[in-house]
Structure formats: C-alpha cells, structure tokens
Amino acid sequence: MSFQLIRRNTLIFVLSALACFAGVAQTQEEPDQLIRRLSTDVLDTIKNDKDVQGGDLRKITTFVDGKVMPHINFTRMTAAAVGRSWRQATPEQQKRLQEEFKALLVRTYSGALSQVKDQTISVKGLRASPGDTEVIVRSEVIGRGDPIQIDYRMEKTPAGWRIYDLNVLGVWLVETYRSQFAQEITARGIDGLIATLAERNKSGSVAKKG
C-alpha cells in the first residue's frame, strides 16, 4: 500500500486510539482493554462531527489539544523523530519542534477524517508480562476492503498509559519522519528544520514521507 493511502487513513485511527483515553481517570485496565472499550465510542463521535469530517483545522486542533495531547508522550515522540540532534536543541527549539510537528501531523492527516464511514476496530490480545512498562497493542481496522493493521507503542507512566508511536501496515510513524528530519537537519540545522516545518504548515503543504 502506498504512503499516500497510509497517510490518508492514519489520522482517523491515531485520533480514535489516542482520544479513547480522554476523560478517563487513572485506571487499572490494561491498554488493550481501554482501546477495546472506548474506541467504538470515539469513532462514533468523529462520524457525528461534520466539522471534523470536513477537515476544519481549527476544530481538529482544538480536539487534539483538549483530548489527545494530554494522553500521549508527544515529547518522546518528537524527540525520537528528530533523533540524536534533539539533545543538542535548546529548550526553546524543542518547544518549537513539538509545536510545528504537531501542526504538521494535524494538517497532513486532517483530510482523512472525511473517510470515516463504518469502520470498527478489533484489538488483539495483549502479549505482555504483568510487570512490563512498555507494550505494543496490536489491532486491525475493519471496514471496506482489507483490514488495516494498526499497532501502538505504549509506555506506563505514573499518570497512566501513554502512546508514543504507531505502526500503519508495517510503517512506524516516528521512523518515517526521522529519515526526513535528519536530511533537513544535515542541510540546515535545527533552526532550519523548524523553519521548514513552519513554512509547510503556513503554506498548507505537507512533507513527503519515505
């Protein structure tokens, strides 16, 4: 499957998996149980929100800020995408990188929300030991056509489980962006990467992946 098709479908399932944690207090449920129990409700919410389905960036950003971001480790996700240069970045540069990376993801995948129709999520049994603090939750999105494999890397924190990466049909999101970001940093440095992301977000263009 092409990167374009992967990109078109990813945000639907990113949001459904991440947002399923919204409004949930600390719980003893395993991460696969949480996703299984709540993902259907989240998909129904997206299906019923015409503004989100229509790609309203303002509303999507509000949705992400209010319900998604508090429940993921986005600092870890951004640091992994930036790679070794993250440690050389100043706190202000790290802040800007997170802001622009989030905006890039929202803008890149916003159009995918209009594709939400009758999809459901089937979560596979969790293969992990009781003491594990990092797990991979494996699932399939079932709708028209072949099932789409979606896996989530999650970590256990004092505040509960957090997602920090996801795999769509064998392609890990962080690894995909790391290659592109490395090229930008080599050519223009950290500030150059920030400027490139900001330019793309401002112009409405998206990064080419792969």
N, C-alpha and C positions, 0 to 999 in steps of 0.2 A: 504494500500500500504506500502511496506517495506521501511525502512530507506535507503536501498541501491538504490532503484528506485528513491526515493525522491532526494537523493544525486546526482544521475546521471543526473537528469533533472534540478536541481536548478540553476546552474551557467548560463545556457542558458538564463534563464528568469531574473536572477539577472542582468546580463550584459545588456540585452535588456531594462530592466526597468530603470536601473541606467544610462546607457550610452545615453539614449534618451535625457538627459539633456545636453549632451556635445555640446559645441559651441553655446549654446543658451544664449543670454543676458538676463538681468532681464526682466521679463515679467509679465503681469497681468493675464495671463492664469491660470486657476485652475490646480492643479496637475493631475487630471484625463484627462483633455484636452491635456496637454502636452504629457502624455503617449500615449493617443489615436492617436495623430497627428504624433508622431515621432517613435513609436515602430516598425512600419512596415519597415521604412527605416533602422532602426538599425538591425532588423532581416535579411534584405536583405544583409547588409554589412557583417554580420557574415557568411551567406550562401556562399558569394562570396570570402571569405578569406580562402584559402585552408590551410594555415599555422595555423591559429587559430583553424579551424576544426580538424586539425591533432594533436592538443594538444601541439603545440610549446610553452613551458613555457616562453621563452624569449619574444616572440611576445605577448603572452597573458598578461604578466606582464607589458609590455610597454603600451598595450591597456588600462589596468586597471589604471595605473599611470596617463596616459595622459587624459583619457576620463571619467573614472569612479570616481576615488578618489576625484577630485575637487568638485564633486557634491553630495557627501554623507557626513554625520556626522560620520566618522569612529571612532573618539574618543569616541563619545557617544555609538556607537555600541560595541566597545571593552570594555569600562567601564561597560556596562550592562552585557556583557558576563563574565567578571571577578568577578562582584558582589561587595560585601562590601570591599573586600581586595584592590580594586582599590585605595581607598583613602589613604591606608597605603603605597602604592607603591611610590617610588621616581620618579621624572620626567624622569630619565634615564630608570627606569624599565617600566614606562608607554610607553615610546617611543619604547622600545624593544618588549613589548607586542603587540603593534599595528603592528609593522613590521612582527613579527612572525605569528600573527593571520591572517594578510592579505596574507602572503605567504602560510599558511595552506589552506585558502579558495581557493586561485588560484590553488594550486596543487591538492586539493581534487576534485575540480569540473572541472578541465581542460578537462578531457576526455569526459565530457558531450557535449562539443561543436560539436563533430563529429555527434551528434544525430540531429542537426538542419537540417530539411528537408523542410517541407511545413507548419510549424506551423504559426499560426496567433494569435494575442492577442485581446481579446474582453474585453474592460474596462467598468465596470458597472457605473451607475450614482453615483456621489459623494453625500453621505449623510453627510452634514456638514452645519454649520451656517456660514454666511459671516465673522464673527469675529474669527472663530476658527484658532488657530495657530498650532494644531496638528490634523491630519486626518488619516484615513485608506482608501486607494484606493484599491478597490476590482476588481479582473479581473479573466479571465479564459484563459488558453492557449488551443487553439483548433488545433488539428492535428489528427493523427491516434489514435484510441482508445478514451476513455472517456476524457472529458475536465479536465484539471488540474487547480485546484484553486490556485491562487497566490495573496496574499494580501500584501500591503506595508504600513508600518507605516512611516508617513512623518511629518516633522516639518517645520514651516515657519520661516525663518531667514532673516536678513537684505539683504542677498545676494540672497534670493530666497528659494524655497522649497528644502529640503534635505530628503533623505531616511535614516532611521537608524535601520530598522528591516524589515523582511519579513516572511510571513507565506506560507508554501507549504503544501496544503492538511491538514490544521489544526495544523501544527507543526511550531512554531515560531523558527527561526534560533538562536536568542540570547538565548532563554530559553534552547534550546537543548545543546548548548555549555556551558552554565553556570553550569549545573549539572556536566559535566566532569571536567571543570576547578576547581570547588570547591573541587573535590576529589583530584586533583593534588596539590592544594594549602594546603589543610589539611595535606597531606602526606609530602610535600617537600617545602612548602612556595612559595612566588612569584618567587624567582630565580629558584626554582625547576620547576615551570610551564614554565618559559621562556626556560629553558634548555630542557625540554621535547618537547616543540614545535619546538625548533631549531633542535633537533635530528631527529624528524619526517620529518621536511622539508628537512634536509640534506640527509636523507636516502631514501626519496621518499615515505615513508609510510604515511598513513593518520590515523587521530584519529577515533576511533569508537564512534558513537553517540548513545545517548539514555541511 
